[in-house]
Amino acid sequence: MKLKAIIGCEYSGAVREALRRLGCNAWSCDLLAAEDSSPYHLQARLQDVLADGPRDVTQWDLGIFFPPCTDLCSSGARWFKAKRADGRQQQSIDFFMYCVEAVKKIGSGAIENPIGIMSKLYRKPDQIIQPWQFGHGETKATCLWLHNLPPLVPTDIVGGREARVHRMSPGPDRGKERSRTYQGIADAMAAQWSA
């Protein structure tokens, strides 16, 4: 029987397609349309997908979720006061915790986010990874909260280690580009977590 995986908050399809290449029945879900126009993408709220009949939370074997980090990550700390005042930060905290509970109901999975407030509000992550551990000569500390999954083992440690994502110029696609999953990390997640 094929492993059934839901990849939440992923428009790029990087993890979905890495899993599908290994024979898994993987689907992505995001409010944005799939960047690759894949038929295996559900353009919807994750909460609706996980509550929807044959695709409800109990139908999945693996959940990997990338909740939006804009209101949670340390790089945006200077705006936290305003985000707390207007409720944005609490909404993001609530959604992150929804993802945590969904992974527990599914039985195995991971929550990904940059270093931020969830390490204190929820718990410390199980692992912090870097792109340079998976074949990309860049830095971008990424936290993983794991449930019934092993920590990722680095697959290709490289030099270079440039802070490209941190130095991206402002623009309409900056947020999408900063949140994109590196292919080496997506491949490692698929290979190591689908076994």
N, C-alpha and C positions, 0 to 999 in steps of 0.2 A: 504494500500500500504506500502511495506517495505521501511524503510529508506535506501537510497543508500549512502554509505560512501567510500571515498578514503583516505587511510592512506599512505601518501607520505614519502619516505625515511625510510621505515621500513622493514627490512629483517627478524626480529624475529617473526613477526605475533602476538605479544602480544595484541596490540589494535585491530587488525583485528579480531582475534579469540574471544576476549571479546565481541565485537559487534555482531559477528555471533552467539554466544551462546544466545544472546538476540533476535535473529530473524532478525537481520539487514542484508542487502545485502552489506557486507563490503569486500573491496579489498585492498590489500597492493601493494605498488609499490616501487621498489628499483633497483639500478644497480646490487646489489648482488642477488643471488638466494635465495629463501625462505629457511630459516633454517629448517622449518618443512615440506618442499616439498609440500606445499599446492597448490591446483589447483586455489585458489583464490588470487594468487600472480602474479603480472605482472613484469617480470624482464626487466625493461626499464627505460628510463629517464622520470621523472615526466612530463616534458614539452611535451614529445611525447604522453604520455597517456592522458593528459588533452586536447590535440589538435586532438585526433584521433576519428573521426566519432561518433559512438554511445557511446563512452566513453568520449566525450569532456567535458569541464568544466561545461557546463549547464546540464549535465545528473546526476550530483551528488547533494545530499542534504546536505552533511557534508564533510568537508575536515579537516583532522588533519595531520599536516606536521611537520617533524623532520629534518629540513635542517642541513647538516653537520656543526659542530661547531668548527672544528679544527682551522680555521683561524679567528674565531670571539670571542671565549671565553677568559675571563680574565686570565685563568690559562696558556694560551700560549702567554701572552703579551710580554715576552722577545724575541719572534721571529717575532713580528709584523713588524719591520722595513724591514726585508728580505721579508716577505710576501707581504708588500706593494710594494716593489721594483720590484718583479717579477710578480705582478698582481694577485697572489692567493687570497689575501684578498678581492680585488675588485670583483673577480668572486664570492666569497662566499657571499659578500654583495648583489650583483645583484641577486643571486639565492634566498637568504632570501626574498628580496623584491618581486621577482617573486611569491613566496609562499604567501606573504601577499596579492598581487593582485588577485591571484587565489582564495583564501578564500573569498575575497570580491565578486568575480564573482559567486562563488558557493552560497553564501548567509549566510553561517554560518560555523564556523570552528575555529581552533586554530593553532598557530605556537609555537613550543617548542624549547627552546635553553637554555644552561646554562647562567649564568651571564656573560655579555660581552659587546662588543661595540655597539650592536644594540639598547641598551637602550638609547644611546646618538644619534646614527645616524638615528634611526627610531623614537622610542618613548619608554617611560618606559613601562614595561610589566604590564598587568592588574593584574597579580598574580605571586607570587613566592611560589612554593610548595617545600616540603621536603618528601623523602620516609618515614620518621618516622611518618608522618601524615596519611599514608595509609598502615600501618602494617609491615613496614620494619625498623628494628632498625639501620638505617644508615642515614648519612647526604649527601646530594647532592642537593644544591639549584638549582632549575629549574624554569626558567621563562616561563610564558604562555602569549602570546598575543592573545586575544580573539576577535572574531567577531560574534555578535549575539548569544553568549553562556554565561551562568552564570559561575562565578568562581567555581572551584571545592570545595566541602565541604569535609573536612577530614573525613575519614571513620573508622580509627583505629589508634589512637595515641599511640605509643609505646615508650619504653625507649631504651637504648642501644646506639643509636646515634653515631655509629662508622663511620669514614671517609674512608670506605673500597675502594670506587671507586678512591678516590684521592691517595691512597697508593698502588694501583695495580702495580705489578712488570712489567717492560718492557717485551715485547714479541710480537709475530706476531698477536695475537688476542686481544691485549690490547684495541685498538680503538673500536673494535666491542663490547667488554665487557663493556667498559665505556659508550657506547651509548645505551645500552640495556634499554628498558623501564621496570620499576618494575611492577610486575603483579598487585599489589594493586592499582597503579596509572592507569594502563590500565583498570582494572575493574571499577574504579571510573569514568574514562572518558566515558566508554561505558554506564554505568548505568545512569549517570547524564546528558550526552549530547545526548543520543539517545531518550530521553523522548519527 
